[in-house]
Amino acid sequence: MTWQTFSLHFKQTYEGGYRYLDQCGEFMLEAVERLDFIPGDIKPTGAKLDIPEKGIVATVDSQELVLRQDLPEDNGEFFIATCVQLTSLAVKHFSPKHIQKNGFAKKLYWPAASSEAALKASLALGDKFHLDLAKLVGMVPTRKGWDCHFTSGSMDFHVAVQPVTFEKVTVHKHTADFQASPQQRRRVDRLNMNTERFMGDFSHALMLELDLLEFDPPEQSLQKHFAELKEKSNLLAKQFQIP
């Protein structure tokens, strides 16, 4: 068994994106026509878009652009391409004064057959200091997590791993109305393709979370940033092997 990618995340935070209030419609139209997003809720406080067959959800407002992809199937190639294109649209339409930071995150999971198995597996993480503590307090360890921050130059890296339970995995089945147009039926079909992505068994697991932030990033650095996260992800996936 190996670590499997559960989700990919991206967030760009910027200053002076007030033209969002004027240009959100143009941003949405171009994202729909060029990148094949499905438009969601559109409000003065923020807008939402989806590419459901790829498990991608994006939100945008005057301060940040956020993307998430659940259960990616191509090592993140479609995700990073979409991030690059959507950030380009945000710069084009909102003209932010300054990009404060970019952040890529990745969540990996190690499936467990039961809650007991997930808790037991967590005790294999890291060193054996918990055994010394158990002797000190006169109690038996049942689970543990691992959490650490690292920094280098303008980069901040956060790593956390812990047992989790998927308490509520909800999927929605959509059905087109009797008088739905071809475009509406296609939208329903695409939404149902996202539902099919979650037909696996999600119950208990260890979750490894990696979050790599870059402050005051240079222009056109997203590809390099994401590649660095993938490299660190591969190294840590090998480090946190479960016996």
BELCORSUL-V45703 format. One record per residue. N is the residue number from 1. RES is the residue in one letter. SS is DSSP state (hx for helix, st for strand, lp for the rest). PHI is phi in whole degrees, 0 to 359 (none if undefined). Layout:
# BELCORSUL-V45703
n->(N/N)
res->(RES/RES)
ss->(SS/SS)
phi->(PHI/PHI)
This chain:
# BELCORSUL-V45703
n->(1/2/3/4/5/6/7/8/9/10/11/12/13/14/15/16/17/18/19/20/21/22/23/24/25/26/27/28/29/30/31/32/33/34/35/36/37/38/39/40/41/42/43/44/45/46/47/48/49/50/51/52/53/54/55/56/57/58/59/60/61/62/63/64/65/66/67/68/69/70/71/72/73/74/75/76/77/78/79/80/81/82/83/84/85/86/87/88/89/90/91/92/93/94/95/96/97/98/99/100/101/102/103/104/105/106/107/108/109/110/111/112/113/114/115/116/117/118/119/120/121/122/123/124/125/126/127/128/129/130/131/132/133/134/135/136/137/138/139/140/141/142/143/144/145/146/147/148/149/150/151/152/153/154/155/156/157/158/159/160/161/162/163/164/165/166/167/168/169/170/171/172/173/174/175/176/177/178/179/180/181/182/183/184/185/186/187/188/189/190/191/192/193/194/195/196/197/198/199/200/201/202/203/204/205/206/207/208/209/210/211/212/213/214/215/216/217/218/219/220/221/222/223/224/225/226/227/228/229/230/231/232/233/234/235/236/237/238/239/240/241/242/243)
res->(M/T/W/Q/T/F/S/L/H/F/K/Q/T/Y/E/G/G/Y/R/Y/L/D/Q/C/G/E/F/M/L/E/A/V/E/R/L/D/F/I/P/G/D/I/K/P/T/G/A/K/L/D/I/P/E/K/G/I/V/A/T/V/D/S/Q/E/L/V/L/R/Q/D/L/P/E/D/N/G/E/F/F/I/A/T/C/V/Q/L/T/S/L/A/V/K/H/F/S/P/K/H/I/Q/K/N/G/F/A/K/K/L/Y/W/P/A/A/S/S/E/A/A/L/K/A/S/L/A/L/G/D/K/F/H/L/D/L/A/K/L/V/G/M/V/P/T/R/K/G/W/D/C/H/F/T/S/G/S/M/D/F/H/V/A/V/Q/P/V/T/F/E/K/V/T/V/H/K/H/T/A/D/F/Q/A/S/P/Q/Q/R/R/R/V/D/R/L/N/M/N/T/E/R/F/M/G/D/F/S/H/A/L/M/L/E/L/D/L/L/E/F/D/P/P/E/Q/S/L/Q/K/H/F/A/E/L/K/E/K/S/N/L/L/A/K/Q/F/Q/I/P)
ss->(lp/lp/lp/st/st/st/st/st/st/st/st/st/st/st/st/lp/lp/lp/lp/hx/hx/hx/hx/hx/hx/hx/hx/hx/hx/hx/hx/hx/hx/hx/hx/lp/lp/st/st/st/st/st/st/lp/lp/st/st/st/st/st/st/hx/hx/hx/lp/st/st/st/st/st/lp/lp/lp/st/st/st/st/st/st/st/lp/lp/lp/lp/lp/lp/hx/hx/hx/hx/hx/hx/hx/hx/hx/hx/hx/hx/hx/hx/hx/hx/hx/hx/lp/lp/lp/st/st/st/st/st/st/st/st/st/st/st/st/st/st/st/lp/lp/hx/hx/hx/hx/hx/hx/hx/hx/lp/lp/lp/lp/lp/lp/hx/hx/hx/hx/hx/hx/hx/hx/hx/lp/lp/lp/lp/lp/lp/lp/lp/st/st/st/st/st/st/st/lp/lp/st/st/st/st/st/st/st/st/st/st/st/lp/lp/lp/lp/lp/lp/lp/lp/lp/lp/lp/lp/lp/lp/lp/lp/hx/hx/hx/hx/hx/hx/hx/hx/hx/hx/hx/hx/hx/hx/hx/lp/lp/lp/lp/lp/lp/lp/st/st/st/st/st/st/st/st/st/st/st/st/lp/lp/lp/lp/lp/lp/hx/hx/hx/hx/hx/hx/hx/hx/hx/hx/hx/hx/hx/hx/hx/hx/hx/hx/lp/lp/lp/lp)
phi->(none/227/293/241/285/267/199/241/223/218/218/244/249/224/250/71/272/291/292/307/294/262/247/303/298/294/299/296/299/290/296/288/283/269/253/65/287/262/290/247/296/232/224/302/275/163/227/231/223/223/239/297/292/256/72/258/233/232/229/211/211/284/239/202/239/231/232/219/232/268/50/296/243/228/63/87/294/293/298/293/298/292/301/298/291/286/295/297/294/297/295/297/267/258/45/299/288/200/271/286/198/242/221/246/227/219/245/243/231/244/299/233/289/203/296/297/293/294/295/296/296/297/289/275/282/67/276/254/300/296/290/295/294/299/295/295/267/71/222/263/289/244/194/203/237/222/213/206/249/229/218/203/60/270/259/233/234/242/235/217/218/197/287/223/237/279/294/214/258/254/239/242/259/253/227/288/290/305/257/294/283/305/295/294/293/295/299/297/299/292/296/290/295/291/301/296/292/254/275/284/264/248/226/229/191/264/243/254/247/236/224/245/256/232/268/48/290/290/293/54/251/295/300/295/299/293/297/293/297/297/297/294/297/296/295/285/298/286/292/266/278/259/299)
